[in-house]
Amino acid sequence: MSTVILALAAGAVVGLALGALGGGGSVLAVPALIYLLGFTPAAATTASLLIVTATSLTALYAHSRAGNVRWRAGALFAAAGLVPAALAGAVAARLPHAVLTLAFAAVAALAAVRMLRCARPDADGQRQPSSVRPARAAGCGAGLGALTGLLGVGGGFLAVPALVTVLAFEMQAAVGTSLLVISANSLASLATRGATMGHLDWGVIAPFTATAVLGAWDGKRLAARASGPLLQRAFAVALLAVAGFMAVDAVT
């Protein structure tokens, strides 16, 4: 019973992050599955993809109703990442656990630094949207897709900073659009992991996913009330803490 309670609590936090920030669900889900719920790194990355796919689709629907999704940019990101996500997903199962953990920690730390930098408001406090540059969008999308397949992350915690810094999206549009990218990348990566589905603990994954989906709706409401820079800073600090813990654990 205690395991189910932990899964419910972790799922609520993951859903809140995805709904409010358009990313971060998997970067929180993977450590929770490993350290709280006893999953191996390989199983945790697959389970995380399942959880994040269901949750991000829910959050995407909520943000699309509010007009926060830029479908053209999201489609470019997602399309470029599909093949890299599938290929990297096939490679991930062959890597040692320590390598996956260290790589995950490094990517989380990098994303945190990027988010702290782009959380600084412009002189007028707003970012002006720019036209989508296909080459930039495709390049970012391919990199995010590869990370999704390799580390079991949806890519949102990197997609949001990329959309804000590379394409100059305002925070609300970056959050909504990133959810489209997360959903597509996660589905592509899951397609290469079908053989591992039967070895997962569905008694943990089901309640985790259920509360994550509910938390995504609350996260959407939170995003509408809190400022973008404040949400970015809070999430970046949490990312740095997770990255430090995982790095220490991998080398000890």
Secondary structure, 3 states (H helix, E strand, C coil): CHHHHHHHHHHHHHHHHHHHHCCCHHHHHHHHHHHHCCCCHHHHHHHHHHHHHHHHHHHHHHHHHCCCCCHHHHHHHHHHHHHHHHHHHHHHCCCCHHHHHHHHHHHHHHHHHHHHHHCCCCCCCCCCCCCCCHHHHHHHHHHHHHHHHHHCCCCHHHHHHHHHHCCCCCHHHHHHHHHHHHHHHHHHHHCCCHHHHHHCCHHHHHHHHHHHHHHHHHHHHHHHHCCHHHHHHHHHHHHHHHHHHHHHHHHC
